[in-house]
Amino acid sequence: MADYNYLLNQYRQLWNNRVLAVEDNSEQTLIDAIKRELLDENSHPRIRKNKHEKFFFAVKRITQSELIEEDKVNLINLHIELLEQLKK
């Protein structure tokens, strides 16, 4: 079972100036943040990228970060899982 409090804190390290306040629980906050990232909801509608481009940029950001390898793998796996859910 993943420690979503920990993973959420690791995810926050990838983004400057993104607070991601926990509303219900850390797991849902992290999942919602990654879905918004993949759907490019933080960008203006006219410049949004598709899910696959956003996934590529997310993986690139994660792999180039200072996070430990296990955290990188866990975050990338979560991105993969959520991208697959969004494709359905």
C-alpha positions as CSV (number, residue, x, y, z in Angstrom):
1,M,0.0,0.0,0.0
2,A,1.4,3.4,-1.0
3,D,2.0,6.1,1.5
4,Y,0.0,8.9,-0.3
5,N,1.0,11.6,2.2
6,Y,4.6,10.9,1.4
7,L,4.0,10.6,-2.4
8,L,2.0,13.8,-2.4
9,N,4.9,15.6,-0.7
10,Q,7.3,14.2,-3.3
11,Y,4.9,15.3,-6.1
12,R,4.9,18.8,-4.7
13,Q,8.6,19.0,-5.1
14,L,8.2,18.7,-8.8
15,W,6.3,21.9,-9.1
16,N,7.2,25.4,-7.9
17,N,4.4,27.4,-6.4
18,R,1.8,24.6,-6.4
19,V,0.4,24.1,-2.9
20,L,-2.1,21.3,-3.5
21,A,-4.0,21.6,-0.2
22,V,-5.4,18.3,1.0
23,E,-9.2,18.4,1.0
24,D,-10.5,14.9,1.6
25,N,-7.3,12.8,1.8
26,S,-3.8,12.8,0.4
27,E,-4.6,9.9,-2.0
28,Q,-7.5,11.8,-3.6
29,T,-5.6,15.1,-3.7
30,L,-2.7,13.4,-5.5
31,I,-4.9,11.6,-8.0
32,D,-6.9,14.7,-8.7
33,A,-3.7,16.7,-9.2
34,I,-2.2,14.2,-11.7
35,K,-5.5,13.9,-13.6
36,R,-5.6,17.8,-13.9
37,E,-2.0,17.6,-15.1
38,L,-2.7,14.9,-17.7
39,L,-5.8,16.7,-18.9
40,D,-3.8,20.0,-19.0
41,E,-6.5,21.8,-17.0
42,N,-4.0,24.2,-15.6
43,S,-3.5,25.8,-19.0
44,H,-5.7,28.0,-21.1
45,P,-8.0,25.9,-23.3
46,R,-6.5,27.2,-26.6
47,I,-3.0,26.1,-25.7
48,R,-3.8,22.7,-24.0
49,K,-1.8,19.7,-25.1
50,N,-3.2,16.1,-25.4
51,K,-2.9,13.5,-22.6
52,H,0.0,11.7,-24.2
53,E,2.1,14.8,-24.6
54,K,1.3,15.8,-21.0
55,F,2.3,12.3,-19.9
56,F,5.6,12.5,-21.7
57,F,6.3,15.9,-20.1
58,A,5.3,14.5,-16.7
59,V,7.6,11.5,-17.0
60,K,10.4,13.7,-18.2
61,R,9.9,16.1,-15.2
62,I,9.9,13.2,-12.8
63,T,13.0,11.4,-14.3
64,Q,15.0,14.6,-14.3
65,S,14.1,15.5,-10.7
66,E,16.2,15.0,-7.6
67,L,13.7,12.4,-6.2
68,I,15.0,9.0,-5.2
69,E,14.5,6.3,-7.8
70,E,11.8,4.5,-5.9
71,D,9.7,7.7,-5.7
72,K,10.2,8.3,-9.4
73,V,9.0,4.8,-10.2
74,N,6.0,5.1,-7.9
75,L,4.9,8.5,-9.4
76,I,5.4,7.3,-13.0
77,N,3.4,4.2,-12.2
78,L,0.6,6.3,-10.8
79,H,0.7,8.5,-13.9
80,I,0.4,5.4,-16.1
81,E,-2.5,4.0,-14.1
82,L,-4.4,7.3,-14.3
83,L,-3.7,7.8,-18.0
84,E,-5.1,4.3,-18.6
85,Q,-8.2,5.3,-16.7
86,L,-8.6,8.5,-18.7
87,K,-8.4,6.5,-21.9
88,K,-11.5,4.5,-21.0
